[in-house]
Amino acid sequence: MRISRLTILPLVALLTLAAACSSDAKHSAAVTGGSPATVKKDKIVIAVQPSASPDQLSTDAKEVEKFLEAKLARDVELVFPTSSAGVIESLRFGHAQAAFMSAWPLALAQKHAGAEIALAEIREVTIGEQTQEAPSYYSYWVVRKDSPYQKLEDLKGKKVSLPSQLSTSGYVAPLARMVELGLLPREQGKEADPKKLFGEVLYSGGYAQSWEALKAGQVDATVIAGDVADKLYREVLGSTRIIEQQGPIPSHGVAFAKQLDQQSRDQLKQALLDLGQPEHRPLMRKFISGIFVGFKPTTAEEHLASLNKYLDLTQVQFVERLR
């Protein structure tokens, strides 16, 4: 069959264009260190439970983002929803692939978003008088040293201060201990109510504020936890008597969204574990917690077992709205 010159010219042009594209692709691969078929991986978004102002968190997050990007060879963005419920929703709808969260929101992320509880945070905590590196800790009911009250039941009708109804160590666990001791009724489908024992319950917004209220004689008792700053913990215990304790209370952790593929899970988990190396630890101490030591692999069954028991005993509900 005879091929005309008009047929050959377009064919030559097409082959020339293909060669040029191949050359460009190889040049691009040489620059990026990849292969001609390399496609840039999607960005990893990590939601962070709010613990400070978004502006401050964003500033401190830059170094963590750079560290993770170097480890993962892909873009990483840390985002800061305005509430814990917002973090859970971001996992649920795939807007974030992972999240740093405290224990109670972790349990809710598993329940409502199908998230995997992958890592538990190891912290420098104080258990009794001993400082330890652990993924759990205890909290304590305390009264002033000159107080006549010797045990929780002596506080019937009295005034107490608690840090927050969203606090695992400052609300859920103390309430569960009261149910265990028979001081509050366990009623299926009804939340345990501390006002069924105490005459008045104040929610101060933090452990330091509750301590100030006790120190000033404005309340008869409060709670302190072993994961607060060591200076505050020592000051409180040095000026009070412990009348009850509860725990273990699980520390914060990392959840992975159900949409995150297994390879990305494995790579992100290892990168986060590397943040526990002594030379990298200051990044997380500035960003997440001043008592951060590292992460350890875990599961929901392992890390959240005690919390789930407390939630079952108290029937308390998370007060932030979840869609």
Number of C-alpha atoms within 10 A of each C-alpha: 3 4 7 8 8 8 9 10 10 11 11 11 11 11 11 12 12 12 12 12 12 13 13 13 16 16 14 15 15 12 10 11 10 13 14 16 9 12 8 10 11 9 14 22 20 25 26 27 22 19 16 12 10 15 10 11 19 16 11 17 21 15 14 20 18 14 18 21 17 12 15 17 11 13 16 20 18 19 20 21 16 14 15 27 19 20 27 33 19 23 28 20 13 15 16 25 24 30 27 23 26 20 24 22 22 27 25 17 27 20 12 15 20 18 26 22 25 20 24 29 28 22 23 23 25 23 18 14 10 8 14 15 17 20 23 25 23 22 27 23 22 27 30 21 13 9 12 11 17 14 13 19 15 13 18 14 13 15 19 25 26 25 22 18 17 18 18 22 31 26 19 25 27 26 25 26 20 22 20 15 12 11 17 19 18 19 12 11 10 12 17 22 16 18 15 13 20 17 13 15 16 15 16 17 15 15 23 17 15 25 28 16 19 23 17 10 11 14 21 20 28 26 25 26 23 25 22 19 16 15 8 16 20 14 11 23 18 11 13 20 19 21 16 17 18 21 19 17 25 25 23 24 24 27 29 27 26 18 16 17 11 10 9 15 17 11 14 18 18 15 17 19 16 18 21 20 13 10 9 15 17 18 20 20 15 15 20 21 19 16 21 22 22 25 25 17 16 17 14 19 10 12 26 22 15 17 22 17 13 24 20 15 23 28 20 20 12 15 9 11 9 12 8
